[in-house]
Each structure stands twice: as C-alpha cells, then as structure tokens.
C-alpha cells in the first residue's frame, strides 16, 4: 500500500530533472536547440530592422549572438542587471516567456527620439531605466513581440500579452515551490549608430521545441512614423514624476540651530509672498509662490526656470 508520504513525493524525486524533461518533451538536444535558435535569429535579423525603420524612421542593425539552454530562472538571472525585462504569453503557443532588452539601447533610442543627432549619441553608461524610459521600453518590447507572433504563426492569430517592463534588479524572486522548467535564451545584438546593445528571448523549451519558425507575411498596412512618435511622446507626458518644493527659511546662527528642539518654530525668510523653488530629480524647473487652498497648502507657478525641452531631457535621464 502507498503511504501518504510516497504519494506526495515529486515525480522527479528519484529521477534526474534533465532526464525527466527530455522524456516529457521539455528539453531538447544541443543540435536541435541550435537549429531552432538560428531560425529565430534569422527571423529577427531580417524583419525587426524593417519594423523599426517603417514605424520610426530609425535604422538599426540586428545580428545573432548566442543561444543557451538551461533552467528558465538561471537564464533570466544570467542576463544581468543591464537589461529591462517583460514577462509575456502568447495564446496557443506559450503561456510564459520573457523578453529582455539592453538598457543602453533604450537610453540611446530615447535620446534619438527627442532630437539628438545619431552621430552624437555615445555608448550610454550602464544604469537602471527611469520610469519614462521603461515606458519607451514597453514600445520596444511590443515590436519584438510582434515579430515573434508573426514568426511562430500560432493558431488563432492572437496578439502577445506583455506585462509592463521592469529593471532586472527589480524582478521579484522566483517561487521556490514552482516546478523547474528548462528554457532557451536567444541573445541578439542591437546596433543603433555607434551604440551596441542586446535583446534576448527566454522561451520554455516545451513550446520552443514544437515551434516551426516561418517568415511573416507582408502587412497590408504599415503604421506611420508619426503615430509611433506620438505614442512615445504621449507615454513620456503621462509618466508620473515626483516634485519637490524648497522654501528659504530665516537665517539662524549655528548655536541657535544646535539647540533647536521639538516644538520650536522657524520663520520663512520672505515676509510677504513666500518664494518657492520646485524641482524634480535635482533640477529646478519652476519659480512659485507659497499659498493655501482649503485645507491643503499649495504652490502657484509664477515662472519657468527651464524650457519644456530641457525639462523633458532631464526627467528622462
């Protein structure tokens, strides 16, 4: 008779995890993985540059870097902190996959979309993306996912479902109780002027091994460059930014300051209209006056310290 402990044991408890995955179609041999990966690489090298150019007027280069087989969690971790990530699913193909895009590509693309000349954009310093840059990354991931959807040709013609991008360092820890799953990481190079970066597809092998990659059919209509640009500008303008207000207080001696205690009051320096400097991310943007509306204290904008373009350029970084 089977005991309760025996019944609760994992099927893989007495069997090598990789062997079990091979027997159940969740892990392929090296030759098969490399063959299918090269088909994905050819798909992206041929079609992603056309998608970007037709929708943005921006020319990029795309080339194959490598493919790696392993556990999904390890493959995602191995991308490193220099990537933005987006979890996705595509009905009738795979319930889960992960797209990665090098932060340097998004940073450079943002500079270019805001008017910088391509030959003036240098290789960005590696850093996490700001909220506004993550909004742009979402649009980059949409283009990568559109090529994926067209190439795997899943039944029903469903659109890929993508979650909002996040910096790799902000990715939640994986569930230790989740069933380990083997995948493949396909890494591709992005070239934007003199800027070099990468993007990656991390796909469960259970879906990957069944995929027959095909060249997508020509679209009847191509989205105009202005539509893509307008969407990007709209994303930028709808992004939330934390503002800070700075008010000058009356001058006090160091001795007085050292003796301040709870309940002591410090007066504003201005005796009539209290002047306020409003800033974001360390940059002064507006000169305001301090006031009150109902139960809330407020500031009223009196003058712009920075131009619209300067404000956008600063907040994006």
C-alpha positions in Angstrom: 0.0 0.0 0.0 1.3 3.5 -0.9 1.8 5.7 2.1 0.8 9.4 2.2 4.5 10.4 2.1 5.1 8.4 -1.0 2.0 9.8 -2.7 3.2 13.4 -2.1 6.7 12.8 -3.5 7.5 14.7 -6.7 7.7 12.5 -9.8 11.2 13.7 -10.3 12.3 12.8 -6.7 14.0 9.6 -7.8 14.9 10.7 -11.4 17.3 13.3 -12.8 15.4 16.5 -13.6 17.0 16.9 -17.0 16.3 13.3 -18.0 12.7 13.7 -17.0 12.4 16.9 -19.0 13.9 15.1 -22.1 11.4 12.2 -21.7 8.4 14.6 -21.5 9.4 17.0 -24.3 10.7 19.8 -22.1 14.4 19.6 -23.0 16.0 19.2 -26.4 19.4 18.1 -27.6 22.1 20.7 -28.4 21.8 20.3 -32.2 18.0 20.8 -32.2 18.2 23.8 -29.9 20.9 25.5 -32.0 18.9 24.8 -35.2 15.7 26.4 -34.0 17.6 29.2 -32.4 19.2 30.1 -35.7 15.8 30.2 -37.3 14.7 32.7 -34.7 17.9 34.7 -35.2 17.3 34.8 -39.0 13.7 35.9 -38.4 14.7 38.9 -36.2 17.8 39.9 -38.3 15.6 40.1 -41.4 12.4 41.6 -40.1 13.0 43.6 -36.8 15.1 46.3 -38.6 12.3 46.8 -41.2 9.7 47.1 -38.4 11.7 49.8 -36.7 12.5 51.8 -39.8 9.0 51.7 -41.2 7.4 52.8 -37.9 10.1 55.2 -36.6 12.3 56.2 -39.5 15.2 54.9 -37.3 17.7 52.4 -38.8 19.0 49.7 -36.5 21.1 46.6 -37.0 20.2 43.2 -35.6 22.5 40.1 -35.5 22.8 36.8 -33.8 24.9 36.4 -30.6 24.3 33.1 -29.0 21.8 30.6 -27.6 22.0 28.9 -24.2 20.0 26.0 -22.8 19.2 25.8 -19.0 16.6 26.4 -16.3 14.4 29.4 -17.1 15.3 31.1 -13.7 19.0 30.7 -14.4 18.8 32.0 -17.9 16.9 35.1 -16.8 19.4 35.8 -14.0 22.3 35.3 -16.4 21.2 38.3 -18.5 22.4 40.5 -15.7 21.3 43.9 -14.3 21.9 45.7 -17.6 18.5 44.5 -19.0 14.9 45.6 -18.8 12.6 42.6 -18.7 9.0 41.9 -19.7 7.0 38.7 -19.0 4.8 37.6 -21.8 2.4 35.0 -23.1 1.0 34.1 -26.5 -2.1 32.0 -26.7 -1.8 28.7 -28.5 2.0 28.9 -28.4 3.4 29.5 -24.9 1.8 30.6 -21.6 5.0 32.2 -20.4 8.2 33.6 -21.9 10.4 36.5 -21.1 11.8 39.3 -23.3 14.9 41.3 -22.4 16.3 44.5 -23.8 19.6 46.1 -23.0 19.1 49.3 -21.1 21.7 51.1 -23.3 19.6 50.6 -26.4 16.5 52.2 -24.7 18.6 55.1 -23.4 20.1 55.8 -26.8 16.7 55.4 -28.5 15.2 57.9 -26.2 17.9 60.4 -27.0 17.4 59.9 -30.7 13.6 60.2 -30.4 14.0 63.5 -28.6 16.0 65.1 -31.4 19.7 64.2 -30.8 21.7 63.5 -33.9 22.6 59.9 -34.4 26.3 60.6 -34.8 26.3 62.5 -31.4 24.9 59.6 -29.3 27.6 57.8 -27.4 27.5 54.4 -25.7 25.5 55.1 -22.5 26.8 54.3 -19.1 25.0 51.2 -17.7 22.3 52.1 -15.3 18.7 51.2 -14.5 16.0 52.7 -16.6 13.8 55.6 -15.3 10.0 55.2 -15.3 9.8 57.2 -18.5 12.4 55.1 -20.2 10.5 52.0 -19.1 7.5 53.4 -20.9 9.6 53.5 -24.1 10.9 50.0 -23.4 7.3 48.8 -23.5 7.0 50.0 -27.0 10.3 48.3 -28.0 9.1 45.1 -26.5 5.8 45.4 -28.5 7.9 45.4 -31.7 9.9 42.4 -30.6 6.8 40.6 -29.6 5.1 41.4 -32.9 7.9 39.8 -34.9 7.7 36.8 -32.5 4.0 36.4 -33.0 4.3 36.6 -36.8 7.2 34.1 -36.9 5.8 31.3 -34.7 2.5 31.6 -36.5 0.3 30.4 -33.6 -3.2 29.3 -34.3 -5.9 32.0 -33.9 -3.7 34.9 -34.7 -3.7 36.2 -31.1 -1.6 39.2 -30.0 1.1 38.6 -27.5 0.2 39.7 -24.0 3.1 41.6 -22.3 3.4 42.9 -18.7 4.9 46.3 -18.0 8.7 46.2 -18.3 10.8 46.3 -15.1 14.5 46.7 -14.4 16.2 43.3 -13.9 17.3 44.3 -10.4 13.6 44.9 -9.5 12.4 41.4 -10.7 10.6 39.5 -7.9 12.3 36.4 -6.7 11.1 33.2 -8.2 8.8 30.9 -6.3 11.0 28.1 -4.8 7.9 25.8 -4.9 7.4 26.3 -8.6 8.2 23.4 -10.9 11.6 23.9 -12.5 11.3 24.5 -16.2 14.0 24.3 -18.9 14.2 27.0 -21.5 16.5 28.5 -24.1 17.9 32.0 -24.1 18.4 33.5 -27.6 20.6 36.6 -27.5 20.7 39.1 -30.4 22.8 42.2 -30.9 21.2 45.7 -31.3 23.2 48.3 -33.3 22.0 51.9 -33.2 24.6 54.2 -34.7 27.7 53.7 -32.6 25.7 52.2 -29.7 25.9 48.5 -29.2 23.4 46.6 -27.0 21.4 43.3 -27.0 18.0 41.9 -26.7 17.0 38.4 -25.6 14.2 35.9 -25.8 13.9 33.4 -23.0 11.5 30.7 -24.1 10.4 27.5 -22.3 11.7 24.6 -24.3 8.3 22.8 -24.2 7.0 25.5 -26.6 10.3 26.2 -28.3 10.9 22.6 -29.5 7.5 22.5 -31.1 7.9 25.8 -33.0 8.3 25.9 -36.7 9.6 29.4 -37.4 8.2 31.0 -40.6 8.7 34.3 -42.3 5.7 36.6 -41.6 3.5 37.7 -44.4 3.8 41.3 -45.6 1.3 43.5 -43.7 -1.4 45.2 -45.7 -0.8 48.5 -43.8 2.3 49.9 -42.2 2.0 52.2 -39.2 3.2 55.6 -39.9 6.3 57.1 -38.2 4.3 59.9 -36.8 1.9 57.6 -35.0 4.8 55.8 -33.2 6.4 59.1 -32.3 3.1 60.5 -31.0 2.6 57.4 -28.8 6.1 57.7 -27.4 5.6 61.4 -26.6 2.3 60.6 -25.0 3.9 57.9 -22.8 6.5 60.4 -21.7 4.0 63.1 -20.9 1.7 60.7 -18.9 4.6 59.4 -16.8 4.4 60.4 -13.1 7.3 62.5 -11.7 7.8 63.4 -8.0 8.2 67.1 -7.5 9.9 68.8 -4.6 9.4 72.3 -3.2 12.1 74.2 -1.5 11.4 77.3 0.7 14.1 79.5 2.2 14.0 79.9 6.0 15.2 82.8 8.0 18.9 82.8 8.8 19.9 81.4 12.2 23.3 81.1 14.0 24.9 77.7 14.3 24.4 78.0 18.1 20.7 78.5 17.7 20.4 75.6 15.2 22.2 73.3 17.6 19.7 74.0 20.3 16.5 73.5 18.3 14.0 71.2 19.9 10.6 69.7 19.1 8.0 72.5 19.0 10.4 75.3 18.1 9.3 77.4 15.1 11.5 78.7 12.2 10.0 81.6 10.1 10.2 81.8 6.3 12.8 84.2 5.0 10.2 86.0 2.9 7.7 88.2 4.8 5.0 88.6 2.1 4.8 86.3 -0.9 6.8 83.3 0.1 9.1 82.2 -2.8 9.3 78.5 -3.6 11.6 76.7 -6.0 10.0 73.5 -7.4 12.4 70.8 -8.7 12.4 67.2 -9.8 15.4 64.8 -9.8 17.6 67.6 -8.5 16.8 70.2 -11.3 14.9 73.4 -10.6 12.0 73.8 -13.0 9.6 76.4 -11.7 9.6 79.5 -9.5 6.4 79.5 -7.4 4.7 81.3 -4.5 3.5 79.6 -1.4 -0.2 79.6 -0.6 -3.2 77.6 0.6 -6.3 76.2 -0.9 -8.9 74.9 1.6 -7.2 72.5 3.9 -4.2 72.0 1.6 -1.0 74.0 1.3 -0.1 74.8 -2.3 2.4 76.5 -4.6 1.4 78.6 -7.5 3.6 78.6 -10.6 4.9 82.1 -11.4 7.7 81.5 -13.9 9.6 78.7 -15.8 13.2 78.2 -14.8 13.8 75.6 -17.5 12.4 75.2 -21.0 10.0 72.4 -22.0 12.7 70.5 -23.9 15.2 70.9 -21.0 12.7 69.6 -18.5 11.9 66.5 -20.7 15.6 65.8 -21.3 16.4 66.0 -17.6 13.5 63.9 -16.4 14.1 61.2 -18.9 17.5 60.6 -17.5 
